[in-house]
């Protein structure tokens, strides 16, 4: 876990263009942004970084957004 000054947002999105738009807009507003392409990657980042907020796509391959949400809740 890293120390940070800015609030941290984890963006979980399987479409690259959407990820980049979200990342750009959030960083423009002063957020630190972490990126994951799927629910599995998101879980790894949540364990390592403990983001303040997660923006999660609901329709993703491998692990959909609802499954990822349930898995994150089980981590606590």
C-alpha positions in Angstrom: 0.0 0.0 0.0 1.4 3.4 -1.0 0.9 6.7 0.8 -0.9 9.3 -1.3 -2.2 12.8 -1.1 -4.9 12.5 -3.7 -8.1 10.4 -3.4 -7.7 7.2 -5.3 -10.2 5.8 -7.8 -10.0 2.3 -9.3 -11.5 2.2 -12.8 -12.5 -1.3 -13.9 -13.5 -1.3 -17.6 -12.8 -3.8 -20.4 -13.0 -1.3 -23.2 -9.8 0.6 -23.7 -11.3 3.8 -25.0 -13.7 4.0 -22.1 -10.9 3.4 -19.6 -8.8 6.2 -21.1 -11.7 8.7 -21.1 -12.5 7.9 -17.5 -8.8 8.1 -16.5 -8.3 11.4 -18.2 -11.4 13.0 -16.7 -10.7 11.8 -13.2 -7.1 12.8 -13.3 -8.1 16.2 -14.6 -10.2 16.6 -11.4 -7.2 15.7 -9.2 -7.8 12.0 -8.5 -5.1 9.3 -8.6 -6.4 6.7 -11.0 -5.7 3.0 -11.0 -6.8 0.9 -14.0 -8.0 -2.7 -14.3 -9.3 -4.4 -17.4 -11.4 -7.0 -15.6 -12.6 -8.1 -12.2 -9.7 -10.3 -11.5 -7.2 -7.5 -11.9 -9.5 -5.2 -9.8 -9.3 -7.6 -6.9 -5.5 -7.7 -7.0 -5.4 -3.9 -7.0 -7.9 -3.6 -4.2 -5.8 -5.9 -2.0 -2.6 -3.9 -2.8 -3.8 -0.3 -3.0 -7.2 0.1 -1.1 -8.8 2.7 -3.4 -11.2 5.2 -2.0 -13.7 4.6 -4.8 -14.3 1.9 -7.5 -15.9 2.7 -10.8 -16.9 -0.7 -12.1 -18.3 -1.8 -15.5 -21.1 -4.3 -15.0 -20.6 -6.2 -18.3 -17.1 -7.6 -18.5 -15.7 -11.0 -19.5 -14.2 -13.4 -17.0 -15.7 -11.7 -13.9 -18.7 -9.4 -14.3 -19.1 -6.3 -12.2 -21.6 -7.8 -9.8 -19.3 -10.7 -9.1 -16.4 -8.4 -8.6 -18.5 -6.2 -6.2 -19.3 -9.3 -4.1 -15.7 -10.4 -4.1 -14.5 -7.0 -2.9 -17.0 -6.9 -0.1 -15.8 -10.3 1.0 -12.3 -8.9 1.4 -13.3 -6.7 4.3 
